[in-house]
Amino acid sequence: MIATGASVSARRSLGIAVFSGMLASTCIAVLFIPSFYVLLQRLSERHATQKALPEAPPDA
C-alpha cells in the first residue's frame, strides 16, 4: 500500500487490493464463523433430542 519508486502505481493497487481483502475476510470471519457454529450446534442438539425420544405406540 505504501510504495515508492519504480512501478509505484502497480504496487499500490496490488497492495490496496490485498489489504482490503484481508481486512474484509477477517471481519466476515469474526462475524460468520461463530454464527455457523451456533447454528450447527443447535441443529445437532435438536437431532439428538428427536432421536432419543421414544416413538409413541400405535393406536389399535
Secondary structure, DSSP 8 states (H G I E B T S, - for coil): ----STTHHHHHHHHHHHHHHHHHHHHHHHHHHHHHHHHHHHHHHHHHHHHHS-------
